[in-house]
Amino acid sequence: MMAALMPLDKAEFGFVRDLVEVTDSVLSKQVAALEDAGYVEVHKGRVGRRPRTWIAVTAEGRTAYQRHLAALRAIAGDWGQ
């Protein structure tokens, strides 16, 4: 989910759910955990009469994700380079 959100300012819940191919319930749990960690922010609103939820990566989340990628690269070594 973080990889899907990183290049975006924010994304609508349904878009992320479909992109990562999980159920609403699974995504909700992931979003809640990442929100508790301070890695994402959740904004609720309406488009017309329909409720919508948007998810955005925080600055802290971006930093944590970059550290995670760096750790994975260190584990993998220089494969493919």
N, C-alpha and C positions, 0 to 999 in steps of 0.2 A: 504494500500500500504506500509506503514512504517513497519508493522508487517512482510510483505513478504520480505522486503529488509534487515531487521535487521541481519539475520544470514549470509548474503552474503557480499562479498567485493564489487561486482557490479552485475547488472543484465541487460540483454538486454530488451529493451522496449517491444518487442513482448512477451517475456516470462512473464513479469510482467502483461501486459494486459490480457493475457490468464489466469494467475494464479488468478487474482482478478476479472476476468470475467466482464470487462468493455470495452467500445468502445475506439478506439484510441483518439477520441475527449475528452472523459471524463478523460482518463489517462493524456493526454497532459495538460489539465487544472489543474489537481491535481499536476502534476510534476512542472508546472510553479509556482503555489502558494507555494509549498514547496521549490523550488529553490529561490524564492524571499525572503522567510523567512530564508534562509541559512541552511535548513535542508537536502537538497540533492544537489548533483552536477550532471550535465549532460555532458556527453562526446560523441561527434559525430565522426564517422569514417566510414571506409568501411571494409567489409569482401568480398574479391574479388572485384567484380564490384558493389556490393550492399551496399547502405548506411545503417548504423546501428547507433542506439542511445543506450547508456548505462547509467544507473542511479545508483548512489552510495550515501549512507547516509553519511553525514559529521559527524565530532565529535560533533558539536553542535546539529545536528539532533538526534544522539544517546542519548545525555544527555536529550534533550527535551522529547524523547520517553520514557526514563526510568522514568522521573518525571511524565509523563502522566500515566504510568502504576501504579506508586506508589499512585497517587491520586485516580485512580480507585479502587485500593485495599483498600485504606482508606475508600472510600465511601461504598464499599461492606462489609467492616468489616472482620471478621474472618470466613465467610461462607466457608464451605467445608474443614476447617482445624481442 
